[in-house]
Amino acid sequence: MYSEQLYTYKNSSDDERRRATWLELFYDLVFVAAIAQLSGNLNTNVKCQRMQSMV
């Protein structure tokens, strides 16, 4: 279904696959939490002025 090349570096050997580091995973978690917080705030009070203040 997916090509094997999607999971490897351009310059890596065929046996070596790229894995996410703990720092990358932590960054992703923080990003998702921030988006969830912003969307929760927008969901409770959808006004243009409120939206502008968040951005």
C-alpha positions as CSV (number, residue, x, y, z in Angstrom):
1,M,0.0,0.0,0.0
2,Y,2.7,2.5,1.0
3,S,6.1,2.8,-0.7
4,E,9.0,1.7,1.4
5,Q,10.9,4.9,0.4
6,L,8.4,7.0,2.5
7,Y,10.0,5.7,5.7
8,T,13.7,6.1,4.9
9,Y,16.2,9.0,4.6
10,K,17.3,9.9,1.1
11,N,21.0,9.2,2.1
12,S,20.5,6.2,4.3
13,S,21.0,2.6,3.5
14,D,18.1,0.3,2.8
15,D,18.2,-1.3,6.3
16,E,18.3,2.0,8.3
17,R,14.9,3.6,8.9
18,R,14.3,7.0,10.4
19,R,12.7,7.1,13.8
20,A,11.2,10.0,15.7
21,T,13.3,11.3,18.6
22,W,11.7,12.0,22.0
23,L,12.1,15.7,21.4
24,E,10.2,15.5,18.1
25,L,7.4,13.5,19.8
26,F,7.3,16.0,22.7
27,Y,7.0,18.9,20.2
28,D,4.2,17.1,18.4
29,L,2.4,16.6,21.8
30,V,2.8,20.3,22.7
31,F,1.5,21.4,19.3
32,V,-1.6,19.2,19.5
33,A,-2.3,20.4,23.0
34,A,-2.1,24.0,21.9
35,I,-4.4,23.5,18.9
36,A,-6.9,21.6,21.2
37,Q,-6.8,24.5,23.7
38,L,-7.3,27.1,20.9
39,S,-10.2,25.2,19.3
40,G,-11.8,24.7,22.7
41,N,-11.7,28.4,23.3
42,L,-13.1,29.2,19.9
43,N,-15.9,26.6,20.3
44,T,-17.3,28.2,23.5
45,N,-17.2,31.8,22.2
46,V,-17.2,32.3,18.5
47,K,-17.0,36.0,17.9
48,C,-14.7,37.8,15.5
49,Q,-13.2,40.0,18.2
50,R,-12.4,36.9,20.3
51,M,-10.9,35.2,17.4
52,Q,-8.7,38.2,16.6
53,S,-7.5,38.4,20.2
54,M,-6.4,34.7,20.1
55,V,-4.4,35.2,16.9
